[in-house]
């Protein structure tokens, strides 16, 4: 009994040494802190039940286990995608902690990863983010190393989108200034990037708003809780932004930019419209 208790204590200590890293891995794959914690807990249970005496690289073994669990969780989301998109944190999650973790991982990357198929997401995170060899990723996905490499390549192209240009860099600066001003409720800051005759379009309900002052005053009223989750993005090849709490897009903005000013932007919302968008990093 004493030996068994000592072994349990040793296993717990070993696992705790890897917990923070595993949580980060799971969060990159799932984009949800509560789901990441569930995946790590399930990894602990499998580790506790397994015979790992012959495992030479415990960190690698645990990464493989958590990746398989995350893959199953991503696939299980298929049925839940028919549920309404909510602009609220998952139950039980600490929104402040999740916001910090999202910033550390890269919120824009989480947004784009959400558009990938489960296997693409796992392959990209394990190889491009964590540098796991394709030979070790292949068994997780039940594919050959060559097929896994192609899968990661396809995901990489989706994530990176078009090759950045000087125009895109300028667009990103303009959009970032706009979003920062919205977060701060800074009307002068908004006016600095809005053309005098700027137009804001919204299809449902159909409405247009014209003039920099009118658009700036409306933008200032945008929920700061939403604005904190906004990030520049390339949408259907055009400069834009997404509001994506926990990496899941609820609102998209499509911008028309001339020089250093926004001349027009469209607000896109609704599950069906958002699913039709191609989103990549800007």
C-alpha positions in Angstrom: 0.0 0.0 0.0 2.8 2.4 0.9 4.6 1.6 -2.4 1.4 2.2 -4.4 0.8 5.5 -2.6 4.4 6.6 -3.2 4.0 5.7 -6.9 0.8 7.8 -7.2 2.6 10.7 -5.6 5.5 10.3 -8.0 3.2 10.2 -11.0 1.3 13.2 -9.8 4.5 15.2 -9.4 5.7 14.2 -12.8 2.4 15.1 -14.4 2.3 18.5 -12.7 5.7 19.3 -14.2 4.0 19.0 -17.6 0.6 20.5 -16.8 1.2 24.1 -17.8 2.7 23.1 -21.2 -0.1 20.6 -21.9 -2.7 23.3 -21.1 -1.0 25.6 -23.6 -1.0 22.9 -26.2 -4.6 22.0 -25.7 -5.6 25.7 -25.7 -3.9 26.2 -29.1 -5.8 23.3 -30.5 -9.2 24.0 -28.9 -9.3 27.8 -28.4 -11.3 27.3 -25.2 -9.8 27.4 -21.7 -12.5 25.3 -20.1 -12.2 22.6 -22.9 -8.4 22.8 -22.6 -8.7 22.0 -18.9 -11.0 19.1 -19.6 -8.5 17.7 -22.1 -5.6 18.0 -19.6 -7.7 16.3 -16.9 -8.5 13.4 -19.3 -4.8 13.2 -20.2 -4.1 12.8 -16.5 -6.6 10.0 -16.1 -5.2 8.1 -19.1 -1.7 8.6 -17.7 -2.7 7.4 -14.3 -4.2 4.2 -15.9 -1.4 3.6 -18.3 1.8 1.6 -17.9 4.4 4.2 -18.7 7.4 2.5 -17.2 9.0 1.9 -20.6 8.2 5.4 -21.9 11.5 7.2 -22.6 10.1 10.7 -23.3 7.1 11.3 -21.0 6.6 14.9 -22.4 6.3 13.5 -25.9 3.9 10.7 -24.8 1.7 13.2 -22.9 1.6 15.6 -25.9 0.5 12.7 -28.1 -2.3 11.8 -25.7 -3.6 15.3 -25.3 -3.5 15.8 -29.1 -5.7 12.7 -29.6 -8.1 13.9 -27.0 -8.3 17.4 -28.6 -8.8 15.8 -32.0 -11.8 13.9 -30.6 -13.2 17.0 -29.0 -12.8 19.0 -32.2 -14.6 16.3 -34.2 -17.4 16.3 -31.6 -18.0 20.0 -32.2 -19.6 19.1 -35.5 -23.0 18.6 -34.1 -22.7 21.7 -31.8 -21.9 24.0 -34.7 -25.7 24.2 -35.3 -26.1 25.9 -31.9 -26.3 29.8 -31.9 -23.0 31.5 -31.7 -22.7 33.2 -28.3 -20.6 36.3 -27.4 -20.0 35.0 -23.9 -17.3 32.9 -22.3 -17.7 29.2 -21.9 -19.3 28.1 -18.6 -16.7 27.9 -15.8 -14.0 29.8 -17.7 -12.2 32.7 -16.1 -12.6 35.4 -18.9 -9.7 37.5 -17.7 -7.4 34.5 -17.5 -8.6 33.3 -20.9 -8.0 36.7 -22.4 -4.4 36.7 -21.2 -3.8 33.2 -22.5 -5.4 34.2 -25.9 -3.1 37.2 -26.1 0.0 35.0 -25.3 -1.0 32.4 -27.9 -2.0 35.0 -30.5 -5.7 35.7 -30.7 -5.4 36.2 -34.5 -3.9 32.8 -34.9 -6.7 31.3 -32.8 -9.3 32.9 -35.1 -7.7 31.4 -38.2 -7.2 28.0 -36.6 -11.0 27.9 -35.9 -11.5 27.8 -39.7 -9.5 24.7 -40.1 -10.8 21.1 -40.2 -9.9 19.2 -37.0 -7.1 17.1 -38.6 -5.6 20.2 -40.2 -5.6 22.1 -36.9 -3.9 19.3 -35.1 -1.3 18.8 -37.8 -0.5 22.6 -38.0 -0.3 23.1 -34.2 1.8 20.0 -33.6 4.2 20.6 -36.4 4.4 24.4 -37.1 3.8 25.6 -33.6 5.3 22.8 -31.5 7.9 21.4 -34.0 6.7 17.8 -33.5 8.0 15.6 -36.4 5.5 14.3 -38.9 6.4 10.7 -38.1 5.1 11.3 -34.5 2.0 13.2 -35.6 0.9 10.6 -38.2 -0.3 8.0 -35.6 -2.4 10.6 -33.9 -4.3 11.4 -37.1 -4.2 7.7 -38.3 -2.4 8.8 -41.5 0.9 8.3 -43.1 3.7 10.8 -42.5 3.5 12.0 -46.1 -0.3 12.5 -45.9 0.2 14.3 -42.6 2.8 16.6 -44.2 0.4 17.5 -46.9 -2.3 18.2 -44.4 -0.1 20.6 -42.5 0.9 22.3 -45.7 -2.7 22.8 -46.6 -3.4 24.3 -43.2 -0.4 26.5 -43.4 -1.6 28.0 -46.7 -5.0 28.7 -45.1 -3.4 30.3 -42.1 -1.0 32.5 -43.9 -3.4 33.5 -46.7 -1.9 36.0 -49.3 1.7 37.0 -49.1 1.9 40.3 -47.0 2.5 43.4 -49.0 3.2 47.1 -48.2 -0.5 47.8 -48.7 -1.6 45.1 -46.3 0.9 46.3 -43.7 -0.6 49.8 -44.1 -4.1 48.4 -43.9 -3.3 46.6 -40.7 -2.0 49.8 -39.1 -5.2 51.7 -40.1 -7.5 48.9 -38.8 -5.5 48.5 -35.6 -5.8 52.2 -34.9 -9.6 52.0 -35.6 -10.0 49.0 -33.2 -7.9 50.6 -30.5 -10.0 53.8 -30.7 -13.2 51.7 -30.4 -11.8 50.0 -27.3 -11.0 53.3 -25.7 -14.1 55.1 -26.8 -11.8 57.6 -28.5 -13.8 59.7 -31.0 -10.9 61.9 -32.1 -8.9 58.7 -32.7 -11.7 57.3 -34.8 -12.0 60.5 -36.8 -8.3 60.3 -37.6 -8.8 57.1 -39.6 -12.4 57.6 -41.0 -12.8 59.5 -44.3 -15.2 62.5 -43.9 -17.8 60.7 -46.1 -17.3 57.2 -44.7 -20.2 54.8 -45.0 -21.0 52.0 -42.6 -23.2 49.3 -44.1 -25.2 46.6 -42.2 -27.4 44.1 -44.1 -29.6 42.8 -41.3 -31.5 45.0 -40.6 -30.5 46.8 -43.8 -29.0 50.2 -42.8 -26.4 52.7 -43.8 -24.7 55.3 -41.7 -22.9 58.1 -43.4 -20.3 60.7 -42.3 -17.3 60.4 -40.0 -18.8 61.9 -37.0 -22.0 59.7 -37.1 -19.9 56.6 -37.7 -17.4 57.4 -34.9 -20.2 58.1 -32.4 -21.8 54.8 -33.2 -18.5 52.9 -33.1 -17.8 54.4 -29.7 -21.0 52.7 -28.4 -19.8 49.3 -29.5 -19.6 47.1 -26.4 -16.0 47.2 -25.0 -16.4 43.6 -24.1 -16.8 42.8 -27.8 -14.1 45.2 -28.9 -11.5 43.6 -26.7 -11.9 40.5 -28.8 -11.5 42.3 -32.1 -8.5 41.6 -34.3 -7.4 42.6 -37.8 -7.8 39.9 -40.4 -7.8 39.2 -44.1 -11.3 38.3 -45.1 -12.0 36.9 -48.6 -8.7 38.5 -49.6 -9.8 42.0 -48.3 -8.7 43.9 -45.2 -11.0 43.4 -42.3 -11.4 42.6 -38.7 -13.1 39.9 -36.7 -14.7 39.9 -33.2 -13.8 36.5 -31.9 -14.3 35.8 -28.2 -12.3 32.6 -27.4 -11.2 32.3 -31.0 -14.8 31.9 -32.4 -15.9 34.5 -34.9 -19.2 36.2 -34.1 -18.9 39.4 -36.1 -16.7 40.4 -39.1 -16.0 43.8 -40.6 -15.0 44.3 -44.2 -13.1 47.5 -44.9 -12.4 49.6 -47.9 -9.3 51.7 -47.3 -7.9 54.6 -49.4 -4.6 56.0 -48.3 -4.7 56.0 -44.5 -8.4 56.3 -44.1 -11.4 54.0 -44.0 -13.9 55.0 -46.7 -16.4 52.2 -46.1 -17.0 49.2 -44.0 -19.6 46.4 -43.8 -20.7 44.6 -40.7 -21.2 40.9 -41.2 -23.0 38.7 -38.6 -24.9 35.5 -38.5 -23.7 31.9 -38.5 -24.4 31.2 -42.1 -22.7 34.3 -43.5 -19.7 34.0 -41.2 -19.2 30.4 -42.2 -18.9 31.4 -45.9 -15.9 33.7 -45.1 -12.3 32.8 -45.8 -10.3 34.2 -43.0 -6.5 34.4 -42.7 -3.9 36.5 -40.9 -3.5 40.1 -41.9 
